[in-house]
Every structure is written in structure tokens, then in C-alpha cells.
Amino acid sequence: MRLPELDLSTLTERQRELYDRIGGKRGQVRGPFLIWLRSPELCDKVEALGAFLRFDSVLPERIRELAILVTARFFDAQYSWAAHSEKAVKCGVAASAVEELAQSKVPEFSNDDERVFYEFAWELLSTHFVSEAKYNAARDTFGEQGLVDIIGALGNFSMLAMCLNAFQVPVRAEQKAPFPDIQNFGKVKAGE
């Protein structure tokens, strides 16, 4: 990681409050939170938004987890992927679709709402716009509130991915690097 390890003995009162809240809610404090704690007010806002999008959004949990994976694959954020790929499968996303996405292939989803979500999200991320057809399909599938929550999720998870990659937060030791075209924090040809 590009920043030195956070010295927990030197946390300010505000940082300690956030550290304890995050740890209590999520089980432990790791990954991006160890970066964001260096800006306590940003950390507070980002953690609250992330908690809403992960746990309380109107989107089904399976779609919320898929949102993390789609954004992680788009940004090549290995940490996010490694932290959420198994959870996505446990929530009902087909393991084969998760593997296809990791391989940068268009996944074949077993649930139509996953396909609609993927097509909408990938088009928006990659072209910065959404066609009328994909917009309408997503609105019809997820409703207006769901569509707004999708945009919030993509934005939040994009910020998360950029944080992880810019500060080079490594995949945890017990996890393997998920993408064949990424080594450390750079692109390589698959198989190199």
C-alpha cells in the first residue's frame, strides 16, 4: 500500500469514533476505510453512503453485490472483487457469470434482472451514457427509486475502486488476484 500503515494509537477522537463505528457495523476495519480515516469527515459520509447502498438500498442484495463486481471489474479493482465475488455467488449470482465477468467476457446471467442491470451499468460506465432501450429496461425492472439507487451504487463503488487502486490496497493474503489481465496494479496481457 502506498500510505504507511495507520497507527491506531495516534487516532484522533473523531477517527477513533469512526473506527469503532465501522468495526462494529462491518466486523472489522480494513481496505478503503484505513485510507478514508485519514480524512475523518469524508470517511463519515462515504461509510454512511456505502452502508446504505450495501445494506438498505431497494435493490435486491444479489444486484447490490453484482453492482460491486461490475464496477470492480470496470476499474480493475482487485480488492473489491476479492472481497465480494463469493458473496455475490452466495446471494444467487451464477458462479459461471462471476467468472466470465472476471475474464472480461460478457456474462451469461441466469436471472433477467442481472442481465438488465449489467447492460445498463456497463454501458453507462464505458460510454458515459445510456441508450433509451437500456434505460427503459432498467426503469421497468427496478423502478425509479431502484434506478436512482443503481446510479448511487455505481458512483460510490467507482470512488471505492479508484481509492483502492490509487493507494494500491492489496488483495488480502488469503485471497488470490482475480483478474488475468492485471498484475499488481497494472495491465498485462492475460497469461503473462
N, C-alpha and C positions, 0 to 999 in steps of 0.2 A: 504494500500500500504506500502511496506517495506521502501521506501525512504520518507523522510519528504516532505511535500508539497513544491513545488518550489516557492520561494519568488520572485515574479515578480519585486519587487522594487530593487532587487540586481542583476538583469541580467547584464551581460557584454554587451558591444556594439554589439559584434558578436551574442550573444544569443538573444538580442532584435531584431536584423535584421532578424534572422531566425524565431523567434516567430511571428513577423509581417508578414513575407512572408508565413509561414504556415497558419496563421489565415486568411490571405487574400485569399489564394487559397482554403482552406478547410472549411472556415466559422468560425472555432474556433480551439484552440489548446487544445488537451486533449489526454488521453490514452498514447500511447507509446511516443508521442512527448515530453511529460512532463518528460519522462525518458531520451530520447536521447538528449535533450537540455543540459544536464549536460556534454555532450561530443560534443561541437558545430560542429566540423568538421565531425564527424560520423553522426550527425543529418543532416547536409547539404547533405551528399552523400546518406544516407538512404532515406531521404524525396524525393530527386530528382528521385531515382530509383523507389520508391513506387508510386510517381506521374505518372511516365511513365507507369508502369505496370497497374495501375488502370485506367488511362485516355487515354493513347496514344498507347498502345500495338496493334498489328494487330489482336489480339484475339477479338472476339465479346464481348461486355460488359457482356452478360449473362455468358460466360465462364470465364471472369475475376472475376466476383463475385463468381462463383462456385469454382474457384481456392482458393479464400479466405476461403470459407466454408470447402472445403475438407481439407485444411491444418489446419484450426482451429480445426476441429473435430479430425484429426490425433493427434494433440498436446494438445487436450482438452482445447483450448484457448477460454474461455467463452466470454471474452470481444470482440474479433474479431467476433465471431459468432453473438453475440447480436447486434453488430454494422452493420452487413451485411446481416443477413438472410432475413429481409424484402426486402432489396434492390434486392437481388437475385431473389426473387419471382416477384417483380415489373419488373425485366428485362426479365422474362419469364421462369425461372426455376420453375417447378411444386412445389407447396406448399407441396404436399404429398412426393415428393422426398427429399425436405429440411427436413421435419420431420423424414423421415426414416433415413437420414444421422445423424441427431441429436440423434436418438435412437441407433446408431451404427449398423444399418442394411444396407445391400447393396441396394441403392436406385433404384427404377424403374423410369427411366427418360422418358419423352415424346419426347425428341429430341435425335437423334442418336449421334450427336456430343458431347452431355453431357455425354452419356454413354462411348464413346471412351475416352474422357478426364478423366473421373473418373477412369476407368480401368487402364489407363496409369499412372495417378498420384498416385493412391492408391498403385499400385504395386511398383512403384519407392520409395515412402515413406516407405512402410512397409518391402520391401525386399532389398532395395537399388540398385536394378537392374530392367531392363525391358526386358521382353521376346521379341523375334523378332516379333511375331504376334502383340503384343500391340504397339510396336514401329512403325511398318509399318502402322497399323491402324491410329495411331496419326499423322504420317507424311502425309499419304494420305488425312486425314481430315483437318489438319491445315497447311500443307506445312512446308518447312524447317524453315522459319522465325517464323511461329507460334509455332513450336516445341521448338525453342530456347527461345521464349518468355514464353512458358509454364515452362521451366526449371528455367528461371529467376524469374517467379512468385512464383513457389514452394519454391525456395531458399529464396526469400525476405519474403514471408509470413511465412516461418518456423522461420526465425530470429525474425520476429514480434511476433509470438506466444511464442517463448522462452523468449523474453523480457517481455511480458505481464505476463507470468506465474512466471518467476524468481523473478520479482519485485512485484508480486501479485497485479496487477492492477485490481480492482474490476469492475464488471459489473455496469454500471450506475444505480443509484437508481430507475429510472423509468422502468428499464428492468428486466426481470426475468432470473434467471440462466437457461441456455438452455439444459444442459445435465443431464440425470437422474443418471449417474454413477459418477458425480463429485459434491463434496460439498466443498465449499470454494476453496481450492487449493489442493485437494487430491481425490483419487479414493475411491469410496464406492460402495457397491452393490446397484443396482437400487432398489429404493423403501425404502432405509434406512432413 
